[in-house]
Amino acid sequence: MGEDDRAPPPAAPPGPEGEGRHVGLPAERPANGNGAAAPPPVDAPPHVPVLIDAILAHAAPIRGTWLDGTFGAGGYARALLAAGAERVIGVDRDPLAFEMAAPLEAAFGGRLELVAGTFGRLDEIAGAAGALPLDGVVLDLGVSSMQLDRPERGFSFRHDGPLDMRMGQEGPSAADLVAALSEEELAAILRLYGEERHARRIARAIVAAREQAPITTTGRLAAIVAAAMPSRRGGRGGRIHPATRSFQALRIAVNDELGELVRGLAAAERALAPGGVLAVVTFHSLEDRIVKRFFKERAPRVHRNRYGAEEAAPGGSFELLTRKPVEASGAEIAANPRARSARLRIARRTEAPARSVEPESLGLPVLPATAGRRRKGRGG
Ligand SMILES: C[S@@+](CC[C@H](N)C(=O)[O-])C[C@H]1O[C@@H](n2cnc3c(N)ncnc32)[C@H](O)[C@@H]1O
């Protein structure tokens, strides 16, 4: 999910800026998580997980071993266990996500196991836990409120803090990228990962500013971006904060979020048992395009004839459980504004073998080679 980048919609339930956010992009997604360090009571989740009821309904009955690749505050894991999963492996690349999980672990005994790691390796993680094949995999993409609302994590342009943005606390930070990449590389990241129309002028401003002094705080970067915008967008009162897209782009680059998504989808295909379910909740078009294309390749459909209904083609490794992405109902959005840009795609594994994945065929933006090389080897 993304930074709280838009003015709150008039009818949205209240939620002061910074409260209860659990974020994707690019829209505001106030909601789950209160960002507090104290563990929540088990019967009072720190946030309302998005679209979990739809996942449970489409995947019913919930049985066997599931892997929650984006454990966060544990909302999905909790719901899966309560719905009948015998065992849930909760994976998060941010070890701090597990800070609040002790009550949940205690409530479900040995049925919940927590593993620090990336969902791009979920098949290896499940293998090491003796959990293969899996009966279900859920991915709820983005960052959590616990990450966004802590200034020291450096995700938010609304709170001044170190320019970090690493979910996993390893590898280059956003400050490192901003210091090291060329103007061209920065512009490509802003354009491809942030869909920022003013990528080139922002990149130019960043390069000019870092010659004066290193850019090490979120506040300074946000100010540089705002000043680089044409006055209409840089001014106050706009619907979207001028730094929204740039922060989104850098966060995606720092955490290789889209590469992780491609690896995670392929790993889920390898790890799921026939009949197992893969559910992915996305929050912006770059993510959704990748998931949509993955399922289009893996769950091909044919027209029987010109007028006939479309049906599943034989040989696909997944069968779609819904033809169109599931969106939150008006009631869910009213209760949880973060849900308004969420899209659930969900499919059931067939017996067809897994196959290799071509990232570019899924719509993964290709960065200039130098940026890719610099980012190689990043962990966490
Ligand atoms: C939106 S939150 C998930 C919230 C969770 N569904 C809940 O109900 O509490 C996303 C979480 O996924 C984690 N995450 C993001 N990308 C990841 C990746 N590639 N591998 C593992 N964890 C990841 C983030 O650190 C964050 O804690």
The ligand as an SDF file (V2000), in Angstrom:
LIG
                    3D

 27 29  0  0  0  0  0  0  0  0999 V2000
    0.3450   -4.6020    3.6800 C   0  0  0  0  0  0  0  0  0  0  0  0
    1.2780   -5.3660    4.9050 S   0  0  0  0  0  0  0  0  0  0  0  0
    0.4430   -6.9060    5.1780 C   0  0  0  0  0  0  0  0  0  0  0  0
   -0.6120   -6.8400    6.2240 C   0  0  0  0  0  0  0  0  0  0  0  0
   -1.2260   -8.1650    6.5930 C   0  0  0  0  0  0  0  0  0  0  0  0
   -1.9430   -8.7910    5.5050 N   0  0  0  0  0  0  0  0  0  0  0  0
   -2.1660   -7.9950    7.7610 C   0  0  0  0  0  0  0  0  0  0  0  0
   -3.3470   -8.3200    7.6330 O   0  0  0  0  0  0  0  0  0  0  0  0
   -1.7010   -7.5280    8.8020 O   0  0  0  0  0  0  0  0  0  0  0  0
    2.6320   -5.8770    3.9510 C   0  0  0  0  0  0  0  0  0  0  0  0
    3.7330   -6.5540    4.7200 C   0  0  0  0  0  0  0  0  0  0  0  0
    4.4450   -7.3360    3.7770 O   0  0  0  0  0  0  0  0  0  0  0  0
    5.8110   -7.2000    4.0080 C   0  0  0  0  0  0  0  0  0  0  0  0
    6.4690   -7.4320    2.7120 N   0  0  0  0  0  0  0  0  0  0  0  0
    6.4320   -6.6410    1.6330 C   0  0  0  0  0  0  0  0  0  0  0  0
    7.1240   -7.2040    0.6320 N   0  0  0  0  0  0  0  0  0  0  0  0
    7.5790   -8.3910    1.0980 C   0  0  0  0  0  0  0  0  0  0  0  0
    8.3520   -9.4330    0.5210 C   0  0  0  0  0  0  0  0  0  0  0  0
    8.7820   -9.3820   -0.7370 N   0  0  0  0  0  0  0  0  0  0  0  0
    8.6240  -10.5190    1.2780 N   0  0  0  0  0  0  0  0  0  0  0  0
    8.1800  -10.5970    2.5620 C   0  0  0  0  0  0  0  0  0  0  0  0
    7.4720   -9.6180    3.1680 N   0  0  0  0  0  0  0  0  0  0  0  0
    7.1600   -8.5340    2.4320 C   0  0  0  0  0  0  0  0  0  0  0  0
    6.0040   -5.8230    4.5590 C   0  0  0  0  0  0  0  0  0  0  0  0
    7.1880   -5.7810    5.3490 O   0  0  0  0  0  0  0  0  0  0  0  0
    4.7270   -5.6350    5.3750 C   0  0  0  0  0  0  0  0  0  0  0  0
    4.9330   -6.0130    6.7040 O   0  0  0  0  0  0  0  0  0  0  0  0
  1  2  1  0
  2  3  1  0
  2 10  1  0
  3  4  1  0
  4  5  1  0
  5  6  1  0
  5  7  1  0
  7  8  2  0
  7  9  1  0
 10 11  1  0
 11 12  1  0
 11 26  1  0
 12 13  1  0
 13 14  1  0
 13 24  1  0
 14 15  1  0
 14 23  1  0
 15 16  2  0
 16 17  1  0
 17 18  1  0
 17 23  2  0
 18 19  1  0
 18 20  2  0
 20 21  1  0
 21 22  2  0
 22 23  1  0
 24 25  1  0
 24 26  1  0
 26 27  1  0
M  CHG  2   2   1   9  -1
M  END
$$$$
